[in-house]
Amino acid sequence: MCLKKDSDLIGIPVRIVVGKDAEHGKIEWIERGASNKETIHITEASKRILDIQALVSRKI
């Protein structure tokens, strides 16, 4: 299990919360350092994760 402190230490830029809306295909998306939470569809989350992965890959 990855706790909030752990995710900051290993550089994960977002926190994804799977809660009661998951049955409707929605999750909470919280970016590190931001105070707002977004409820988005899992397909949007997948796109955002791939965008982050591509960005990180270019920096390596």
PDBQT receptor file of N, H, CA, C and O in Angstrom, charges set to zero:
ATOM      1  N   MET A   1       0.849  -1.184   0.000  1.00  0.00    +0.000 N 
ATOM      2  CA  MET A   1       0.000   0.000   0.000  1.00  0.00    +0.000 C 
ATOM      3  C   MET A   1       0.886   1.236   0.000  1.00  0.00    +0.000 C 
ATOM      4  O   MET A   1       1.851   1.318   0.760  1.00  0.00    +0.000 OA
ATOM      5  N   CYS A   2       0.560   2.183  -0.843  1.00  0.00    +0.000 N 
ATOM      6  H   CYS A   2      -0.225   2.117  -1.460  1.00  0.00    +0.000 HD
ATOM      7  CA  CYS A   2       1.339   3.410  -0.967  1.00  0.00    +0.000 C 
ATOM      8  C   CYS A   2       0.623   4.534  -0.226  1.00  0.00    +0.000 C 
ATOM      9  O   CYS A   2      -0.484   4.925  -0.595  1.00  0.00    +0.000 OA
ATOM     10  N   LEU A   3       1.252   5.040   0.803  1.00  0.00    +0.000 N 
ATOM     11  H   LEU A   3       2.152   4.722   1.103  1.00  0.00    +0.000 HD
ATOM     12  CA  LEU A   3       0.668   6.136   1.564  1.00  0.00    +0.000 C 
ATOM     13  C   LEU A   3       1.026   7.460   0.924  1.00  0.00    +0.000 C 
ATOM     14  O   LEU A   3       1.913   7.525   0.073  1.00  0.00    +0.000 OA
ATOM     15  N   LYS A   4       0.337   8.525   1.334  1.00  0.00    +0.000 N 
ATOM     16  H   LYS A   4      -0.383   8.472   2.026  1.00  0.00    +0.000 HD
ATOM     17  CA  LYS A   4       0.571   9.845   0.750  1.00  0.00    +0.000 C 
ATOM     18  C   LYS A   4       2.043  10.233   0.836  1.00  0.00    +0.000 C 
ATOM     19  O   LYS A   4       2.605  10.718  -0.146  1.00  0.00    +0.000 OA
ATOM     20  N   LYS A   5       2.671  10.033   1.977  1.00  0.00    +0.000 N 
ATOM     21  H   LYS A   5       2.214   9.639   2.774  1.00  0.00    +0.000 HD
ATOM     22  CA  LYS A   5       4.084  10.381   2.116  1.00  0.00    +0.000 C 
ATOM     23  C   LYS A   5       4.935   9.584   1.144  1.00  0.00    +0.000 C 
ATOM     24  O   LYS A   5       5.857  10.124   0.534  1.00  0.00    +0.000 OA
ATOM     25  N   ASP A   6       4.630   8.299   0.998  1.00  0.00    +0.000 N 
ATOM     26  H   ASP A   6       3.880   7.860   1.495  1.00  0.00    +0.000 HD
ATOM     27  CA  ASP A   6       5.397   7.449   0.090  1.00  0.00    +0.000 C 
ATOM     28  C   ASP A   6       5.276   7.925  -1.350  1.00  0.00    +0.000 C 
ATOM     29  O   ASP A   6       6.263   7.944  -2.085  1.00  0.00    +0.000 OA
ATOM     30  N   SER A   7       4.068   8.309  -1.755  1.00  0.00    +0.000 N 
ATOM     31  H   SER A   7       3.266   8.294  -1.158  1.00  0.00    +0.000 HD
ATOM     32  CA  SER A   7       3.877   8.745  -3.143  1.00  0.00    +0.000 C 
ATOM     33  C   SER A   7       4.666  10.020  -3.423  1.00  0.00    +0.000 C 
ATOM     34  O   SER A   7       5.163  10.209  -4.534  1.00  0.00    +0.000 OA
ATOM     35  N   ASP A   8       4.785  10.888  -2.436  1.00  0.00    +0.000 N 
ATOM     36  H   ASP A   8       4.382  10.735  -1.534  1.00  0.00    +0.000 HD
ATOM     37  CA  ASP A   8       5.593  12.093  -2.609  1.00  0.00    +0.000 C 
ATOM     38  C   ASP A   8       7.072  11.735  -2.727  1.00  0.00    +0.000 C 
ATOM     39  O   ASP A   8       7.792  12.334  -3.526  1.00  0.00    +0.000 OA
ATOM     40  N   LEU A   9       7.522  10.776  -1.949  1.00  0.00    +0.000 N 
ATOM     41  H   LEU A   9       6.937  10.290  -1.300  1.00  0.00    +0.000 HD
ATOM     42  CA  LEU A   9       8.931  10.393  -1.967  1.00  0.00    +0.000 C 
ATOM     43  C   LEU A   9       9.352   9.772  -3.288  1.00  0.00    +0.000 C 
ATOM     44  O   LEU A   9      10.469  10.002  -3.751  1.00  0.00    +0.000 OA
ATOM     45  N   ILE A  10       8.474   8.989  -3.897  1.00  0.00    +0.000 N 
ATOM     46  H   ILE A  10       7.566   8.803  -3.520  1.00  0.00    +0.000 HD
ATOM     47  CA  ILE A  10       8.859   8.339  -5.148  1.00  0.00    +0.000 C 
ATOM     48  C   ILE A  10       8.446   9.134  -6.383  1.00  0.00    +0.000 C 
ATOM     49  O   ILE A  10       8.652   8.681  -7.509  1.00  0.00    +0.000 OA
ATOM     50  N   GLY A  11       7.873  10.304  -6.182  1.00  0.00    +0.000 N 
ATOM     51  H   GLY A  11       7.706  10.672  -5.267  1.00  0.00    +0.000 HD
ATOM     52  CA  GLY A  11       7.615  11.212  -7.291  1.00  0.00    +0.000 C 
ATOM     53  C   GLY A  11       6.328  11.022  -8.053  1.00  0.00    +0.000 C 
ATOM     54  O   GLY A  11       6.228  11.458  -9.200  1.00  0.00    +0.000 OA
ATOM     55  N   ILE A  12       5.348  10.394  -7.463  1.00  0.00    +0.000 N 
ATOM     56  H   ILE A  12       5.429  10.040  -6.531  1.00  0.00    +0.000 HD
ATOM     57  CA  ILE A  12       4.066  10.237  -8.147  1.00  0.00    +0.000 C 
ATOM     58  C   ILE A  12       3.339  11.581  -8.103  1.00  0.00    +0.000 C 
ATOM     59  O   ILE A  12       3.027  12.073  -7.019  1.00  0.00    +0.000 OA
ATOM     60  N   PRO A  13       3.063  12.186  -9.271  1.00  0.00    +0.000 N 
ATOM     61  CA  PRO A  13       2.517  13.547  -9.291  1.00  0.00    +0.000 C 
ATOM     62  C   PRO A  13       1.016  13.656  -9.040  1.00  0.00    +0.000 C 
ATOM     63  O   PRO A  13       0.494  14.762  -8.900  1.00  0.00    +0.000 OA
ATOM     64  N   VAL A  14       0.321  12.534  -8.981  1.00  0.00    +0.000 N 
ATOM     65  H   VAL A  14       0.745  11.635  -9.095  1.00  0.00    +0.000 HD
ATOM     66  CA  VAL A  14      -1.126  12.575  -8.749  1.00  0.00    +0.000 C 
ATOM     67  C   VAL A  14      -1.527  11.503  -7.747  1.00  0.00    +0.000 C 
ATOM     68  O   VAL A  14      -0.829  10.512  -7.531  1.00  0.00    +0.000 OA
ATOM     69  N   ARG A  15      -2.675  11.747  -7.153  1.00  0.00    +0.000 N 
ATOM     70  H   ARG A  15      -3.243  12.552  -7.329  1.00  0.00    +0.000 HD
ATOM     71  CA  ARG A  15      -3.283  10.729  -6.288  1.00  0.00    +0.000 C 
ATOM     72  C   ARG A  15      -4.625  10.386  -6.911  1.00  0.00    +0.000 C 
ATOM     73  O   ARG A  15      -5.417  11.272  -7.233  1.00  0.00    +0.000 OA
ATOM     74  N   ILE A  16      -4.871   9.112  -7.077  1.00  0.00    +0.000 N 
ATOM     75  H   ILE A  16      -4.229   8.392  -6.815  1.00  0.00    +0.000 HD
ATOM     76  CA  ILE A  16      -6.130   8.634  -7.646  1.00  0.00    +0.000 C 
ATOM     77  C   ILE A  16      -6.881   7.917  -6.538  1.00  0.00    +0.000 C 
ATOM     78  O   ILE A  16      -6.364   6.991  -5.913  1.00  0.00    +0.000 OA
ATOM     79  N   VAL A  17      -8.111   8.361  -6.306  1.00  0.00    +0.000 N 
ATOM     80  H   VAL A  17      -8.531   9.113  -6.814  1.00  0.00    +0.000 HD
ATOM     81  CA  VAL A  17      -8.927   7.775  -5.257  1.00  0.00    +0.000 C 
ATOM     82  C   VAL A  17     -10.094   7.043  -5.906  1.00  0.00    +0.000 C 
ATOM     83  O   VAL A  17     -10.893   7.632  -6.635  1.00  0.00    +0.000 OA
ATOM     84  N   VAL A  18     -10.174   5.763  -5.628  1.00  0.00    +0.000 N 
ATOM     85  H   VAL A  18      -9.525   5.285  -5.035  1.00  0.00    +0.000 HD
ATOM     86  CA  VAL A  18     -11.273   4.950  -6.132  1.00  0.00    +0.000 C 
ATOM     87  C   VAL A  18     -12.265   4.805  -4.992  1.00  0.00    +0.000 C 
ATOM     88  O   VAL A  18     -11.976   4.175  -3.974  1.00  0.00    +0.000 OA
ATOM     89  N   GLY A  19     -13.431   5.394  -5.175  1.00  0.00    +0.000 N 
ATOM     90  H   GLY A  19     -13.666   5.906  -6.001  1.00  0.00    +0.000 HD
ATOM     91  CA  GLY A  19     -14.442   5.389  -4.124  1.00  0.00    +0.000 C 
ATOM     92  C   GLY A  19     -15.786   4.910  -4.625  1.00  0.00    +0.000 C 
ATOM     93  O   GLY A  19     -15.881   4.079  -5.528  1.00  0.00    +0.000 OA
ATOM     94  N   LYS A  20     -16.817   5.456  -4.017  1.00  0.00    +0.000 N 
ATOM     95  H   LYS A  20     -16.740   6.132  -3.284  1.00  0.00    +0.000 HD
ATOM     96  CA  LYS A  20     -18.175   4.993  -4.317  1.00  0.00    +0.000 C 
ATOM     97  C   LYS A  20     -18.610   5.256  -5.756  1.00  0.00    +0.000 C 
ATOM     98  O   LYS A  20     -19.492   4.564  -6.266  1.00  0.00    +0.000 OA
ATOM     99  N   ASP A  21     -18.007   6.244  -6.421  1.00  0.00    +0.000 N 
ATOM    100  H   ASP A  21     -17.290   6.806  -6.007  1.00  0.00    +0.000 HD
ATOM    101  CA  ASP A  21     -18.374   6.533  -7.811  1.00  0.00    +0.000 C 
ATOM    102  C   ASP A  21     -17.726   5.576  -8.812  1.00  0.00    +0.000 C 
ATOM    103  O   ASP A  21     -18.009   5.647 -10.008  1.00  0.00    +0.000 OA
ATOM    104  N   ALA A  22     -16.868   4.691  -8.336  1.00  0.00    +0.000 N 
ATOM    105  H   ALA A  22     -16.639   4.634  -7.364  1.00  0.00    +0.000 HD
ATOM    106  CA  ALA A  22     -16.178   3.756  -9.231  1.00  0.00    +0.000 C 
ATOM    107  C   ALA A  22     -17.166   2.865  -9.982  1.00  0.00    +0.000 C 
ATOM    108  O   ALA A  22     -16.909   2.464 -11.117  1.00  0.00    +0.000 OA
ATOM    109  N   GLU A  23     -18.281   2.560  -9.354  1.00  0.00    +0.000 N 
ATOM    110  H   GLU A  23     -18.490   2.885  -8.432  1.00  0.00    +0.000 HD
ATOM    111  CA  GLU A  23     -19.269   1.714 -10.040  1.00  0.00    +0.000 C 
ATOM    112  C   GLU A  23     -19.860   2.415 -11.258  1.00  0.00    +0.000 C 
ATOM    113  O   GLU A  23     -20.456   1.773 -12.123  1.00  0.00    +0.000 OA
ATOM    114  N   HIS A  24     -19.692   3.738 -11.323  1.00  0.00    +0.000 N 
ATOM    115  H   HIS A  24     -19.207   4.260 -10.620  1.00  0.00    +0.000 HD
ATOM    116  CA  HIS A  24     -20.149   4.517 -12.474  1.00  0.00    +0.000 C 
ATOM    117  C   HIS A  24     -18.980   4.910 -13.376  1.00  0.00    +0.000 C 
ATOM    118  O   HIS A  24     -19.128   5.730 -14.282  1.00  0.00    +0.000 OA
ATOM    119  N   GLY A  25     -17.798   4.303 -13.110  1.00  0.00    +0.000 N 
ATOM    120  H   GLY A  25     -17.678   3.636 -12.374  1.00  0.00    +0.000 HD
ATOM    121  CA  GLY A  25     -16.626   4.557 -13.938  1.00  0.00    +0.000 C 
ATOM    122  C   GLY A  25     -15.924   5.859 -13.624  1.00  0.00    +0.000 C 
ATOM    123  O   GLY A  25     -15.215   6.392 -14.478  1.00  0.00    +0.000 OA
ATOM    124  N   LYS A  26     -16.099   6.392 -12.413  1.00  0.00    +0.000 N 
ATOM    125  H   LYS A  26     -16.674   5.959 -11.719  1.00  0.00    +0.000 HD
ATOM    126  CA  LYS A  26     -15.492   7.676 -12.061  1.00  0.00    +0.000 C 
ATOM    127  C   LYS A  26     -14.551   7.526 -10.868  1.00  0.00    +0.000 C 
ATOM    128  O   LYS A  26     -14.785   6.728  -9.960  1.00  0.00    +0.000 OA
ATOM    129  N   ILE A  27     -13.480   8.319 -10.899  1.00  0.00    +0.000 N 
ATOM    130  H   ILE A  27     -13.290   8.967 -11.636  1.00  0.00    +0.000 HD
ATOM    131  CA  ILE A  27     -12.492   8.338  -9.818  1.00  0.00    +0.000 C 
ATOM    132  C   ILE A  27     -12.194   9.792  -9.454  1.00  0.00    +0.000 C 
ATOM    133  O   ILE A  27     -12.542  10.711 -10.196  1.00  0.00    +0.000 OA
ATOM    134  N   GLU A  28     -11.551   9.987  -8.311  1.00  0.00    +0.000 N 
ATOM    135  H   GLU A  28     -11.269   9.240  -7.708  1.00  0.00    +0.000 HD
ATOM    136  CA  GLU A  28     -11.077  11.326  -7.938  1.00  0.00    +0.000 C 
ATOM    137  C   GLU A  28      -9.638  11.461  -8.388  1.00  0.00    +0.000 C 
ATOM    138  O   GLU A  28      -8.829  10.557  -8.181  1.00  0.00    +0.000 OA
ATOM    139  N   TRP A  29      -9.319  12.583  -9.002  1.00  0.00    +0.000 N 
ATOM    140  H   TRP A  29      -9.976  13.317  -9.171  1.00  0.00    +0.000 HD
ATOM    141  CA  TRP A  29      -7.969  12.886  -9.497  1.00  0.00    +0.000 C 
ATOM    142  C   TRP A  29      -7.481  14.102  -8.727  1.00  0.00    +0.000 C 
ATOM    143  O   TRP A  29      -8.086  15.171  -8.799  1.00  0.00    +0.000 OA
ATOM    144  N   ILE A  30      -6.388  13.939  -7.990  1.00  0.00    +0.000 N 
ATOM    145  H   ILE A  30      -5.896  13.070  -7.932  1.00  0.00    +0.000 HD
ATOM    146  CA  ILE A  30      -5.840  15.035  -7.194  1.00  0.00    +0.000 C 
ATOM    147  C   ILE A  30      -4.368  15.193  -7.562  1.00  0.00    +0.000 C 
ATOM    148  O   ILE A  30      -3.571  14.275  -7.367  1.00  0.00    +0.000 OA
ATOM    149  N   GLU A  31      -4.009  16.362  -8.095  1.00  0.00    +0.000 N 
ATOM    150  H   GLU A  31      -4.656  17.108  -8.254  1.00  0.00    +0.000 HD
ATOM    151  CA  GLU A  31      -2.613  16.600  -8.449  1.00  0.00    +0.000 C 
ATOM    152  C   GLU A  31      -1.840  17.057  -7.225  1.00  0.00    +0.000 C 
ATOM    153  O   GLU A  31      -2.353  17.804  -6.392  1.00  0.00    +0.000 OA
ATOM    154  N   ARG A  32      -0.592  16.597  -7.129  1.00  0.00    +0.000 N 
ATOM    155  H   ARG A  32      -0.176  15.991  -7.806  1.00  0.00    +0.000 HD
ATOM    156  CA  ARG A  32       0.249  16.973  -6.000  1.00  0.00    +0.000 C 
ATOM    157  C   ARG A  32       0.400  18.496  -5.955  1.00  0.00    +0.000 C 
ATOM    158  O   ARG A  32       0.664  19.133  -6.975  1.00  0.00    +0.000 OA
ATOM    159  N   GLY A  33       0.233  19.058  -4.788  1.00  0.00    +0.000 N 
ATOM    160  H   GLY A  33       0.019  18.541  -3.959  1.00  0.00    +0.000 HD
ATOM    161  CA  GLY A  33       0.378  20.490  -4.609  1.00  0.00    +0.000 C 
ATOM    162  C   GLY A  33      -0.883  21.282  -4.895  1.00  0.00    +0.000 C 
ATOM    163  O   GLY A  33      -0.934  22.476  -4.602  1.00  0.00    +0.000 OA
ATOM    164  N   ALA A  34      -1.890  20.655  -5.453  1.00  0.00    +0.000 N 
ATOM    165  H   ALA A  34      -1.848  19.685  -5.691  1.00  0.00    +0.000 HD
ATOM    166  CA  ALA A  34      -3.146  21.341  -5.761  1.00  0.00    +0.000 C 
ATOM    167  C   ALA A  34      -4.152  21.055  -4.652  1.00  0.00    +0.000 C 
ATOM    168  O   ALA A  34      -4.126  19.987  -4.040  1.00  0.00    +0.000 OA
ATOM    169  N   SER A  35      -5.017  21.994  -4.405  1.00  0.00    +0.000 N 
ATOM    170  H   SER A  35      -5.037  22.861  -4.903  1.00  0.00    +0.000 HD
ATOM    171  CA  SER A  35      -6.009  21.804  -3.362  1.00  0.00    +0.000 C 
ATOM    172  C   SER A  35      -7.350  21.310  -3.912  1.00  0.00    +0.000 C 
ATOM    173  O   SER A  35      -8.242  20.938  -3.150  1.00  0.00    +0.000 OA
ATOM    174  N   ASN A  36      -7.481  21.310  -5.233  1.00  0.00    +0.000 N 
ATOM    175  H   ASN A  36      -6.756  21.612  -5.852  1.00  0.00    +0.000 HD
ATOM    176  CA  ASN A  36      -8.772  20.890  -5.800  1.00  0.00    +0.000 C 
ATOM    177  C   ASN A  36      -8.756  19.423  -6.202  1.00  0.00    +0.000 C 
ATOM    178  O   ASN A  36      -7.722  18.868  -6.575  1.00  0.00    +0.000 OA
ATOM    179  N   LYS A  37      -9.920  18.819  -6.117  1.00  0.00    +0.000 N 
ATOM    180  H   LYS A  37     -10.760  19.270  -5.815  1.00  0.00    +0.000 HD
ATOM    181  CA  LYS A  37     -10.119  17.436  -6.541  1.00  0.00    +0.000 C 
ATOM    182  C   LYS A  37     -11.035  17.459  -7.749  1.00  0.00    +0.000 C 
ATOM    183  O   LYS A  37     -11.977  18.248  -7.816  1.00  0.00    +0.000 OA
ATOM    184  N   GLU A  38     -10.752  16.594  -8.695  1.00  0.00    +0.000 N 
ATOM    185  H   GLU A  38      -9.987  15.953  -8.641  1.00  0.00    +0.000 HD
ATOM    186  CA  GLU A  38     -11.616  16.464  -9.863  1.00  0.00    +0.000 C 
ATOM    187  C   GLU A  38     -12.195  15.057  -9.869  1.00  0.00    +0.000 C 
ATOM    188  O   GLU A  38     -11.491  14.091  -9.576  1.00  0.00    +0.000 OA
ATOM    189  N   THR A  39     -13.454  14.943 -10.196  1.00  0.00    +0.000 N 
ATOM    190  H   THR A  39     -14.026  15.729 -10.434  1.00  0.00    +0.000 HD
ATOM    191  CA  THR A  39     -14.047  13.639 -10.430  1.00  0.00    +0.000 C 
ATOM    192  C   THR A  39     -14.099  13.452 -11.938  1.00  0.00    +0.000 C 
ATOM    193  O   THR A  39     -14.789  14.185 -12.647  1.00  0.00    +0.000 OA
ATOM    194  N   ILE A  40     -13.359  12.461 -12.415  1.00  0.00    +0.000 N 
ATOM    195  H   ILE A  40     -12.799  11.865 -11.839  1.00  0.00    +0.000 HD
ATOM    196  CA  ILE A  40     -13.260  12.227 -13.854  1.00  0.00    +0.000 C 
ATOM    197  C   ILE A  40     -13.549  10.761 -14.168  1.00  0.00    +0.000 C 
ATOM    198  O   ILE A  40     -13.486   9.899 -13.292  1.00  0.00    +0.000 OA
ATOM    199  N   HIS A  41     -13.864  10.496 -15.431  1.00  0.00    +0.000 N 
ATOM    200  H   HIS A  41     -13.915  11.197 -16.143  1.00  0.00    +0.000 HD
ATOM    201  CA  HIS A  41     -14.112   9.122 -15.882  1.00  0.00    +0.000 C 
ATOM    202  C   HIS A  41     -12.772   8.404 -16.004  1.00  0.00    +0.000 C 
ATOM    203  O   HIS A  41     -11.744   9.029 -16.266  1.00  0.00    +0.000 OA
ATOM    204  N   ILE A  42     -12.790   7.107 -15.814  1.00  0.00    +0.000 N 
ATOM    205  H   ILE A  42     -13.625   6.599 -15.600  1.00  0.00    +0.000 HD
ATOM    206  CA  ILE A  42     -11.543   6.343 -15.842  1.00  0.00    +0.000 C 
ATOM    207  C   ILE A  42     -10.839   6.420 -17.202  1.00  0.00    +0.000 C 
ATOM    208  O   ILE A  42      -9.617   6.294 -17.267  1.00  0.00    +0.000 OA
ATOM    209  N   THR A  43     -11.587   6.623 -18.276  1.00  0.00    +0.000 N 
ATOM    210  H   THR A  43     -12.580   6.725 -18.223  1.00  0.00    +0.000 HD
ATOM    211  CA  THR A  43     -10.926   6.759 -19.585  1.00  0.00    +0.000 C 
ATOM    212  C   THR A  43     -10.114   8.050 -19.642  1.00  0.00    +0.000 C 
ATOM    213  O   THR A  43      -9.035   8.077 -20.233  1.00  0.00    +0.000 OA
ATOM    214  N   GLU A  44     -10.624   9.114 -19.034  1.00  0.00    +0.000 N 
ATOM    215  H   GLU A  44     -11.501   9.092 -18.554  1.00  0.00    +0.000 HD
ATOM    216  CA  GLU A  44      -9.868  10.372 -18.955  1.00  0.00    +0.000 C 
ATOM    217  C   GLU A  44      -8.633  10.186 -18.082  1.00  0.00    +0.000 C 
ATOM    218  O   GLU A  44      -7.561  10.703 -18.399  1.00  0.00    +0.000 OA
ATOM    219  N   ALA A  45      -8.781   9.454 -16.989  1.00  0.00    +0.000 N 
ATOM    220  H   ALA A  45      -9.652   9.035 -16.732  1.00  0.00    +0.000 HD
ATOM    221  CA  ALA A  45      -7.635   9.187 -16.109  1.00  0.00    +0.000 C 
ATOM    222  C   ALA A  45      -6.557   8.417 -16.870  1.00  0.00    +0.000 C 
ATOM    223  O   ALA A  45      -5.368   8.706 -16.731  1.00  0.00    +0.000 OA
ATOM    224  N   SER A  46      -6.971   7.445 -17.668  1.00  0.00    +0.000 N 
ATOM    225  H   SER A  46      -7.937   7.210 -17.780  1.00  0.00    +0.000 HD
ATOM    226  CA  SER A  46      -6.016   6.665 -18.466  1.00  0.00    +0.000 C 
ATOM    227  C   SER A  46      -5.243   7.559 -19.424  1.00  0.00    +0.000 C 
ATOM    228  O   SER A  46      -4.028   7.426 -19.564  1.00  0.00    +0.000 OA
ATOM    229  N   LYS A  47      -5.948   8.467 -20.081  1.00  0.00    +0.000 N 
ATOM    230  H   LYS A  47      -6.936   8.576 -19.968  1.00  0.00    +0.000 HD
ATOM    231  CA  LYS A  47      -5.289   9.402 -21.002  1.00  0.00    +0.000 C 
ATOM    232  C   LYS A  47      -4.277  10.270 -20.264  1.00  0.00    +0.000 C 
ATOM    233  O   LYS A  47      -3.159  10.472 -20.737  1.00  0.00    +0.000 OA
ATOM    234  N   ARG A  48      -4.673  10.777 -19.110  1.00  0.00    +0.000 N 
ATOM    235  H   ARG A  48      -5.581  10.613 -18.725  1.00  0.00    +0.000 HD
ATOM    236  CA  ARG A  48      -3.774  11.639 -18.334  1.00  0.00    +0.000 C 
ATOM    237  C   ARG A  48      -2.543  10.882 -17.859  1.00  0.00    +0.000 C 
ATOM    238  O   ARG A  48      -1.435  11.418 -17.875  1.00  0.00    +0.000 OA
ATOM    239  N   ILE A  49      -2.735   9.640 -17.438  1.00  0.00    +0.000 N 
ATOM    240  H   ILE A  49      -3.635   9.204 -17.426  1.00  0.00    +0.000 HD
ATOM    241  CA  ILE A  49      -1.604   8.823 -16.990  1.00  0.00    +0.000 C 
ATOM    242  C   ILE A  49      -0.633   8.585 -18.142  1.00  0.00    +0.000 C 
ATOM    243  O   ILE A  49       0.581   8.674 -17.958  1.00  0.00    +0.000 OA
ATOM    244  N   LEU A  50      -1.155   8.287 -19.319  1.00  0.00    +0.000 N 
ATOM    245  H   LEU A  50      -2.141   8.214 -19.469  1.00  0.00    +0.000 HD
ATOM    246  CA  LEU A  50      -0.290   8.084 -20.485  1.00  0.00    +0.000 C 
ATOM    247  C   LEU A  50       0.449   9.365 -20.858  1.00  0.00    +0.000 C 
ATOM    248  O   LEU A  50       1.608   9.312 -21.269  1.00  0.00    +0.000 OA
ATOM    249  N   ASP A  51      -0.209  10.514 -20.721  1.00  0.00    +0.000 N 
ATOM    250  H   ASP A  51      -1.151  10.557 -20.388  1.00  0.00    +0.000 HD
ATOM    251  CA  ASP A  51       0.449  11.800 -20.985  1.00  0.00    +0.000 C 
ATOM    252  C   ASP A  51       1.600  12.030 -20.010  1.00  0.00    +0.000 C 
ATOM    253  O   ASP A  51       2.677  12.478 -20.404  1.00  0.00    +0.000 OA
ATOM    254  N   ILE A  52       1.365  11.722 -18.741  1.00  0.00    +0.000 N 
ATOM    255  H   ILE A  52       0.490  11.358 -18.421  1.00  0.00    +0.000 HD
ATOM    256  CA  ILE A  52       2.417  11.878 -17.729  1.00  0.00    +0.000 C 
ATOM    257  C   ILE A  52       3.570  10.924 -18.028  1.00  0.00    +0.000 C 
ATOM    258  O   ILE A  52       4.737  11.305 -17.935  1.00  0.00    +0.000 OA
ATOM    259  N   GLN A  53       3.241   9.691 -18.384  1.00  0.00    +0.000 N 
ATOM    260  H   GLN A  53       2.293   9.382 -18.460  1.00  0.00    +0.000 HD
ATOM    261  CA  GLN A  53       4.269   8.703 -18.705  1.00  0.00    +0.000 C 
ATOM    262  C   GLN A  53       5.123   9.167 -19.885  1.00  0.00    +0.000 C 
ATOM    263  O   GLN A  53       6.346   9.033 -19.854  1.00  0.00    +0.000 OA
ATOM    264  N   ALA A  54       4.492   9.707 -20.913  1.00  0.00    +0.000 N 
ATOM    265  H   ALA A  54       3.498   9.816 -20.938  1.00  0.00    +0.000 HD
ATOM    266  CA  ALA A  54       5.221  10.186 -22.089  1.00  0.00    +0.000 C 
ATOM    267  C   ALA A  54       6.132  11.344 -21.713  1.00  0.00    +0.000 C 
ATOM    268  O   ALA A  54       7.269  11.422 -22.179  1.00  0.00    +0.000 OA
ATOM    269  N   LEU A  55       5.641  12.228 -20.884  1.00  0.00    +0.000 N 
ATOM    270  H   LEU A  55       4.717  12.164 -20.506  1.00  0.00    +0.000 HD
ATOM    271  CA  LEU A  55       6.436  13.382 -20.450  1.00  0.00    +0.000 C 
ATOM    272  C   LEU A  55       7.657  12.924 -19.664  1.00  0.00    +0.000 C 
ATOM    273  O   LEU A  55       8.759  13.431 -19.874  1.00  0.00    +0.000 OA
ATOM    274  N   VAL A  56       7.467  11.975 -18.769  1.00  0.00    +0.000 N 
ATOM    275  H   VAL A  56       6.572  11.563 -18.599  1.00  0.00    +0.000 HD
ATOM    276  CA  VAL A  56       8.575  11.463 -17.960  1.00  0.00    +0.000 C 
ATOM    277  C   VAL A  56       9.571  10.727 -18.835  1.00  0.00    +0.000 C 
ATOM    278  O   VAL A  56      10.778  10.848 -18.627  1.00  0.00    +0.000 OA
ATOM    279  N   SER A  57       9.097   9.975 -19.798  1.00  0.00    +0.000 N 
ATOM    280  H   SER A  57       8.116   9.877 -19.967  1.00  0.00    +0.000 HD
ATOM    281  CA  SER A  57       9.977   9.225 -20.690  1.00  0.00    +0.000 C 
ATOM    282  C   SER A  57      10.885  10.149 -21.488  1.00  0.00    +0.000 C 
ATOM    283  O   SER A  57      12.047   9.824 -21.733  1.00  0.00    +0.000 OA
ATOM    284  N   ARG A  58      10.360  11.298 -21.893  1.00  0.00    +0.000 N 
ATOM    285  H   ARG A  58       9.416  11.562 -21.694  1.00  0.00    +0.000 HD
ATOM    286  CA  ARG A  58      11.170  12.251 -22.646  1.00  0.00    +0.000 C 
ATOM    287  C   ARG A  58      12.245  12.887 -21.796  1.00  0.00    +0.000 C 
ATOM    288  O   ARG A  58      13.287  13.291 -22.313  1.00  0.00    +0.000 OA
ATOM    289  N   LYS A  59      12.008  12.983 -20.488  1.00  0.00    +0.000 N 
ATOM    290  H   LYS A  59      11.161  12.655 -20.068  1.00  0.00    +0.000 HD
ATOM    291  CA  LYS A  59      12.974  13.615 -19.591  1.00  0.00    +0.000 C 
ATOM    292  C   LYS A  59      14.101  12.663 -19.205  1.00  0.00    +0.000 C 
ATOM    293  O   LYS A  59      15.148  13.101 -18.728  1.00  0.00    +0.000 OA
ATOM    294  N   ILE A  60      13.894  11.364 -19.409  1.00  0.00    +0.000 N 
ATOM    295  H   ILE A  60      13.044  11.008 -19.797  1.00  0.00    +0.000 HD
ATOM    296  CA  ILE A  60      14.914  10.386 -19.014  1.00  0.00    +0.000 C 
ATOM    297  C   ILE A  60      15.957  10.223 -20.087  1.00  0.00    +0.000 C 
ATOM    298  O   ILE A  60      16.892   9.439 -19.926  1.00  0.00    +0.000 OA
TER     299      ILE A  60
